[in-house]
Amino acid sequence: MSARERFFRKVQHSNDGIPPGIKSADAEVRAFRVRMDDLAQQIGQWFAGSGIEVTFSTKHLHDLSTVGYSLNSGICRYDITAIRLQNGDRSVRILPEQLWNGSETGIVTLHVDAPGIRQVFYLSMAPETGWFIRHPHQSAKENLNMTEERFFDAVDRLA
């Protein structure tokens, strides 16, 4: 047996001892964190030079949706990027909530607060890249791809 074959046999043997759900949940948490970082960067670019204050913070998430997968791995607690947009007394908060909710992955709430109005939208990760967006009264089946146009429609009250 060659050194290469021994190496890959050891890799396979090591991976066999890890339950697939834990490995998958850990990978999903990492993907969620990366997607939130990418969304923050995109929003920062969209609002650059606009006069809208864009603030990024770290949310310490205790994610109960991952508890069944995380008893030994600790992935139910993780840090993830949160976003706040401020224009005077108007604001938008984009807050990660949990990894899983039914058929959706990467659940985020988008809160629009303006004088006399409060709106909420739900975001979730699209399968490959990007995000879905929907109103709270819509089901996940009615998710739409979140384009720049749809994002700005959602945060229109920030203006």
C-alpha positions in Angstrom: 0.0 0.0 0.0 1.4 3.4 -1.0 1.7 6.4 1.3 -1.1 8.1 -0.6 -3.5 5.1 -0.1 -2.7 5.0 3.6 -3.3 8.7 3.9 -6.7 8.5 2.3 -7.7 5.4 4.2 -6.8 7.3 7.4 -8.9 10.3 6.3 -11.9 8.0 5.5 -11.5 6.2 8.8 -11.4 9.5 10.7 -14.5 10.9 8.9 -16.4 7.7 9.5 -16.5 8.4 13.2 -18.3 11.8 12.8 -22.1 11.6 12.4 -23.2 13.2 9.1 -25.7 15.5 10.8 -23.1 17.2 13.0 -20.7 17.7 10.1 -23.6 19.1 8.0 -24.8 21.4 10.7 -21.3 22.8 11.3 -20.9 23.4 7.5 -24.4 25.1 7.4 -23.5 27.4 10.3 -20.2 28.4 8.5 -22.2 29.0 5.3 -24.7 31.1 7.2 -22.0 33.2 8.7 -20.2 33.7 5.4 -23.5 34.7 3.7 -24.3 37.2 6.4 -20.8 38.7 5.9 -21.4 38.8 2.1 -24.8 40.5 2.6 -23.2 43.1 4.9 -20.5 43.8 2.3 -23.2 44.2 -0.4 -25.4 46.5 1.7 -22.3 48.5 2.6 -21.6 49.0 -1.1 -25.2 49.9 -1.9 -25.3 52.6 0.7 -21.7 53.9 0.3 -21.8 57.7 0.0 -25.6 57.9 0.5 -25.7 59.6 3.9 -27.4 56.5 5.4 -25.4 55.3 8.4 -24.5 51.6 8.0 -23.4 49.8 11.2 -22.2 46.2 11.4 -22.1 44.4 14.7 -21.7 40.9 16.0 -24.7 39.0 17.3 -24.1 36.3 19.8 -26.6 33.7 18.6 -27.9 30.9 20.8 -29.5 28.9 18.0 -32.0 26.3 19.3 -32.7 25.0 15.8 -29.3 23.3 15.9 -29.5 21.8 19.4 -30.1 18.2 18.2 -26.9 18.4 16.2 -24.8 20.3 18.7 -24.8 18.6 22.0 -21.1 17.7 21.7 -19.9 20.2 19.0 -21.1 23.5 20.5 -22.4 24.8 17.3 -25.7 26.0 18.9 -23.8 29.1 20.0 -22.0 31.2 17.4 -21.2 34.8 16.5 -22.7 36.2 13.3 -22.9 39.6 11.6 -25.9 41.8 12.2 -26.6 45.0 10.2 -28.3 48.3 11.1 -29.2 51.1 8.7 -30.0 54.5 10.2 -31.5 57.6 8.6 -32.5 60.1 11.4 -35.4 58.6 13.3 -35.8 55.8 10.7 -33.9 52.5 10.9 -33.6 49.0 9.4 -32.3 46.1 11.4 -31.2 42.9 9.7 -30.9 40.3 12.4 -29.9 36.6 12.0 -32.3 34.5 14.0 -31.6 30.8 13.5 -30.1 28.3 11.1 -33.2 26.2 10.3 -36.9 26.7 10.3 -38.8 24.0 8.5 -37.6 23.9 4.9 -35.8 27.3 5.2 -32.1 27.7 6.0 -30.4 30.8 7.3 -33.3 32.7 8.8 -32.9 36.5 9.1 -35.5 39.2 10.0 -35.5 42.6 8.4 -37.2 45.2 10.7 -38.1 48.5 9.2 -38.9 51.1 11.9 -40.1 54.6 10.9 -42.5 57.1 12.6 -45.9 55.4 12.8 -44.8 52.3 10.9 -43.2 49.0 11.7 -42.6 46.4 9.0 -41.0 43.0 9.1 -39.7 40.8 6.3 -38.1 37.4 6.4 -34.9 36.5 4.6 -33.6 33.0 4.1 -30.6 31.6 2.2 -31.2 30.7 -1.4 -29.8 27.2 -2.3 -26.5 28.3 -4.1 -26.0 32.0 -3.5 -28.1 35.0 -2.5 -31.2 35.3 -0.4 -34.9 34.9 -0.5 -37.3 37.5 0.8 -40.9 37.4 1.9 -43.6 39.2 4.0 -44.4 37.6 7.3 -47.9 36.5 6.2 -46.5 34.6 3.2 -45.3 31.0 3.4 -41.8 29.9 2.5 -43.3 28.6 -0.8 -43.9 32.2 -1.7 -40.2 33.2 -1.3 -38.9 35.5 -4.0 -35.2 36.0 -4.9 -34.0 39.1 -3.1 -32.7 41.3 -5.9 -31.4 44.9 -5.3 -34.8 46.1 -6.5 -36.7 44.0 -4.0 -34.4 45.0 -1.1 -34.9 48.7 -1.8 -38.6 48.2 -2.0 -38.5 46.5 1.4 -36.5 49.3 3.0 -38.3 52.2 1.2 -39.5 53.7 4.6 -35.9 54.3 5.5 -35.9 57.2 3.0 
